[in-house]
Amino acid sequence: MATANTIDPAGALERLGAELPNLVAARARTAEAVAARRAALADLPLDPRASVVLFGSWGRRELTRRSDDDWALLVDGPARGGVEPEPEVLAAALGDGSRGPGRSGVFGGRIFGDDLLSRIGLDADSNTNLTRRMLLMLESQPVAGDDVHRRCWEQVLDGYLEDADRPYRPPRFFRWLAVLDDPDRRGELESLTKETAHESAVFRDVRRHATELHRGLLVLLFDTELLPHVREHGIF
């Protein structure tokens, strides 16, 4: 099963010798700030089915001094009361000062996993719910309750992938991510050579998803007459 926050394009560029001083500095700044948050929360009572999660530039590890302090208490399961800590207590522990969560109300409170999972593609799937779900998948960083964060992340991914009969199509990016992050499939890919690659069903599957993503990006970036079809078929 895929693992949250494993893609590191900057790391790949660094290994190739590219100079990325601003990004490297942002990574160091983020690591220091995350460690401080973990320390601040170490003695705070935390529900066993909850995780304190940071979003946006925190999840990308690109924190700047102007970054919003987008956080939420992610709770595995249905909406319920009595989940510790209370948002006000959590805000105080996180040092929620001049740059707190954005004003949209998307973050700065509780997010229940069942809300993220049960509304995918339905009328009740609001912009707020979609934003939370996408940022959980793509730009999130736990600072307490790491296992809960991972479990919710995997549940949402499974929710997109498990039922092909639903009236929406799973984003191809998630399908591609699931293939690449499966340890057995990744091991097979790493063992292939140029001569043996086309004999591998896993390689052919990954290549097909990558080709679909590439075509979709070209359509979206260059806004051709195919754009409505790209949106209809839910490439992303």
C-alpha positions as CSV (number, residue, x, y, z in Angstrom):
1,M,0.0,0.0,0.0
2,A,1.2,3.5,-0.8
3,T,2.8,5.6,1.9
4,A,2.1,9.2,2.6
5,N,4.7,11.9,1.7
6,T,7.3,9.7,0.1
7,I,7.9,11.7,-3.1
8,D,10.9,13.9,-2.9
9,P,11.8,15.5,-6.2
10,A,14.1,18.0,-4.5
11,G,16.1,15.1,-3.1
12,A,16.5,13.6,-6.5
13,L,17.8,17.0,-7.9
14,E,20.2,17.3,-5.0
15,R,21.6,13.9,-5.7
16,L,22.2,15.0,-9.3
17,G,24.2,17.9,-8.1
18,A,21.7,20.7,-8.6
19,E,22.1,23.7,-6.4
20,L,18.9,24.5,-4.6
21,P,19.9,26.8,-1.7
22,N,16.5,28.2,-1.1
23,L,14.8,24.9,-1.1
24,V,17.5,23.3,1.1
25,A,17.1,26.2,3.6
26,A,13.3,25.7,3.6
27,R,13.7,22.0,4.3
28,A,16.0,22.7,7.2
29,R,13.6,25.4,8.5
30,T,10.7,23.0,8.2
31,A,12.5,20.2,10.0
32,E,13.4,22.5,12.9
33,A,9.8,23.8,13.2
34,V,8.3,20.3,13.0
35,A,10.6,19.1,15.8
36,A,9.6,22.1,17.9
37,R,5.9,21.3,17.3
38,R,6.4,17.7,18.3
39,A,8.1,18.7,21.5
40,A,5.4,21.2,22.3
41,L,2.7,18.5,21.9
42,A,4.6,15.7,23.7
43,D,2.8,16.1,27.1
44,L,-0.6,17.1,25.6
45,P,-3.4,14.5,26.1
46,L,-4.2,13.1,22.6
47,D,-7.2,10.9,21.7
48,P,-5.8,7.4,20.6
49,R,-7.6,7.8,17.3
50,A,-6.5,11.4,16.6
51,S,-3.5,13.0,14.9
52,V,-2.3,16.6,14.9
53,V,-1.5,17.4,11.2
54,L,0.1,20.3,9.5
55,F,-0.8,21.2,5.9
56,G,0.5,23.1,2.9
57,S,4.1,24.3,3.0
58,W,4.6,22.2,6.1
59,G,3.7,19.0,4.2
60,R,5.8,20.0,1.2
61,R,8.7,20.8,3.6
62,E,8.9,24.3,2.1
63,L,8.1,26.4,5.1
64,T,8.8,30.1,4.9
65,R,8.4,32.9,7.4
66,R,5.2,33.9,5.5
67,S,3.6,30.4,5.5
68,D,0.1,30.0,7.0
69,D,0.0,27.9,10.1
70,D,-2.5,25.4,8.7
71,W,-3.2,22.6,11.2
72,A,-6.1,20.3,12.1
73,L,-6.9,17.6,14.6
74,L,-7.5,14.6,12.3
75,V,-9.8,12.0,13.8
76,D,-10.1,8.5,12.5
77,G,-13.8,7.6,12.3
78,P,-17.2,9.4,12.4
79,A,-17.9,12.8,13.9
80,R,-18.1,12.7,17.7
81,G,-17.6,14.9,20.7
82,G,-15.0,14.7,23.5
83,V,-12.0,14.3,21.3
84,E,-8.8,15.6,23.0
85,P,-7.3,18.1,22.7
86,E,-9.9,20.8,22.2
87,P,-9.0,23.1,19.3
88,E,-8.4,26.0,21.6
89,V,-5.9,24.0,23.7
90,L,-4.2,22.7,20.6
91,A,-3.9,26.2,19.1
92,A,-2.2,27.5,22.3
93,A,0.2,24.5,22.4
94,L,1.1,25.2,18.7
95,G,1.9,28.8,19.4
96,D,-0.9,30.0,17.2
97,G,0.1,33.6,16.9
98,S,0.2,36.2,14.2
99,R,0.1,33.7,11.4
100,G,-2.5,31.1,12.3
101,P,-4.7,29.0,10.0
102,G,-6.0,30.7,6.9
103,R,-9.3,32.6,7.2
104,S,-11.2,30.2,5.0
105,G,-12.1,28.0,8.0
106,V,-10.7,24.9,6.2
107,F,-8.2,24.3,9.0
108,G,-7.8,25.2,12.7
109,G,-10.3,22.6,14.0
110,R,-11.3,18.9,13.8
111,I,-11.4,16.9,10.6
112,F,-13.2,13.5,10.8
113,G,-11.9,10.7,8.6
114,D,-15.4,9.4,7.7
115,D,-16.3,12.8,6.3
116,L,-13.3,12.8,4.0
117,L,-14.0,9.2,2.9
118,S,-17.8,8.9,2.6
119,R,-18.4,12.0,0.4
120,I,-15.9,11.3,-2.4
121,G,-17.6,12.4,-5.7
122,L,-21.0,12.9,-4.1
123,D,-23.2,16.0,-3.8
124,A,-22.2,16.5,-0.1
125,D,-18.5,16.7,-1.1
126,S,-18.0,20.4,-0.5
127,N,-15.1,22.5,-1.5
128,T,-13.9,22.5,2.1
129,N,-14.0,18.7,2.3
130,L,-12.3,18.3,-1.1
131,T,-9.5,20.7,-0.1
132,R,-9.0,18.9,3.2
133,R,-8.8,15.5,1.5
134,M,-6.4,16.6,-1.3
135,L,-4.1,18.4,1.1
136,L,-4.1,15.3,3.4
137,M,-3.0,13.2,0.5
138,L,-0.5,15.6,-1.1
139,E,0.7,18.1,1.5
140,S,0.4,16.9,5.1
141,Q,2.8,16.3,7.9
142,P,1.8,14.7,11.3
143,V,3.4,16.1,14.5
144,A,1.5,13.8,16.8
145,G,-0.4,10.6,16.2
146,D,1.6,9.5,13.2
147,D,-0.1,6.1,12.9
148,V,-3.6,7.7,12.8
149,H,-2.4,10.0,10.1
150,R,-1.1,7.2,8.0
151,R,-4.2,5.1,8.5
152,C,-6.5,8.0,7.4
153,W,-4.3,8.7,4.4
154,E,-4.4,5.0,3.3
155,Q,-8.2,4.9,3.9
156,V,-8.7,7.9,1.6
157,L,-6.5,6.4,-1.1
158,D,-8.3,3.1,-0.9
159,G,-11.6,5.0,-1.1
160,Y,-10.5,6.3,-4.5
161,L,-9.2,3.0,-5.8
162,E,-11.2,0.2,-4.4
163,D,-14.6,0.5,-6.2
164,A,-14.4,0.9,-10.0
165,D,-18.3,0.9,-10.2
166,R,-18.7,4.3,-8.4
167,P,-20.0,7.1,-10.6
168,Y,-16.6,8.9,-10.7
169,R,-13.2,7.8,-11.9
170,P,-10.3,7.5,-9.5
171,P,-7.6,10.2,-10.2
172,R,-4.9,8.6,-12.2
173,F,-2.2,10.2,-10.1
174,F,-3.5,8.1,-7.1
175,R,-3.5,5.0,-9.2
176,W,0.1,5.7,-10.3
177,L,1.2,6.5,-6.8
178,A,-0.3,3.3,-5.4
179,V,1.7,1.2,-7.9
180,L,5.0,3.0,-7.3
181,D,4.7,2.9,-3.5
182,D,3.9,-0.8,-3.3
183,P,7.2,-2.4,-2.0
184,D,6.8,-5.6,-4.1
185,R,6.1,-3.7,-7.3
186,R,8.8,-1.2,-6.6
187,G,11.3,-4.0,-6.0
188,E,10.4,-5.6,-9.3
189,L,10.9,-2.3,-11.1
190,E,14.3,-1.7,-9.5
191,S,15.4,-5.2,-10.7
192,L,14.5,-4.6,-14.3
193,T,17.0,-3.8,-17.1
194,K,16.4,-2.1,-20.4
195,E,16.2,-5.5,-22.0
196,T,13.7,-7.0,-19.6
197,A,11.5,-4.1,-18.8
198,H,8.9,-4.8,-21.4
199,E,8.5,-8.3,-20.1
200,S,7.2,-6.9,-16.8
201,A,3.4,-6.4,-16.4
202,V,4.2,-3.9,-13.5
203,F,6.5,-1.9,-15.8
204,R,3.8,-1.8,-18.5
205,D,1.2,-0.7,-16.0
206,V,3.4,2.1,-14.6
207,R,4.3,3.3,-18.1
208,R,0.6,3.4,-19.1
209,H,-0.4,5.5,-16.0
210,A,2.6,7.8,-16.6
211,T,1.6,8.2,-20.2
212,E,-1.9,9.1,-19.3
213,L,-0.6,11.6,-16.7
214,H,1.7,13.2,-19.3
215,R,-1.0,13.5,-21.8
216,G,-3.4,15.0,-19.3
217,L,-0.8,17.6,-18.2
218,L,-0.1,18.6,-21.7
219,V,-3.9,19.1,-22.3
220,L,-4.3,21.1,-19.1
221,L,-1.2,23.2,-19.6
222,F,-1.8,24.1,-23.2
223,D,-5.6,24.4,-23.0
224,T,-6.5,22.6,-26.2
225,E,-10.0,21.5,-27.4
226,L,-9.5,18.3,-25.4
227,L,-9.7,20.1,-22.1
228,P,-13.4,19.3,-21.4
229,H,-12.6,15.6,-22.0
230,V,-9.7,15.7,-19.6
231,R,-11.9,17.2,-16.9
232,E,-14.7,14.7,-17.6
233,H,-12.5,11.7,-17.3
234,G,-10.9,12.8,-14.0
235,I,-7.3,12.5,-14.9
236,F,-6.3,14.2,-11.6
